[in-house]
Amino acid sequence: MDREDRRSHPLDVVRADGVARDSVAREEPLQVRLAARGGPSQAAWTTLRTPGHDLDLALGWARAEGLVRTMQDVVV
């Protein structure tokens, strides 16, 4: 299954003139865990998101919250 298949879910929509094929965006939970270097990780936040680009989402959030200043602050 490729990435696009995981991002949406196909369904049939019943209309007055018949049935049409459509899709809806799939949402799944993402839990981000953070740790100080060498320390145990802790759950920082959980959100619903459309799968894909999870690392970008987590890094953007951590940057916006002031938890990281540069990529040198990050170990993946």
CORWOZI-V447727 format. One record per run of one state. SS is the DSSP state (@ for helix, = for strand, . for the rest). FROM is the first residue (numbers start at 1). TO is the last residue. If there is no record, write none. Layout:
ss:from:to
SS:FROM:TO
SS:FROM:TO
This chain:
ss:from:to
.:1:2
@:3:7
=:8:15
.:16:17
=:18:25
.:26:27
=:28:34
.:35:41
=:42:49
.:50:53
@:54:64
.:65:70
@:71:73
.:74:76
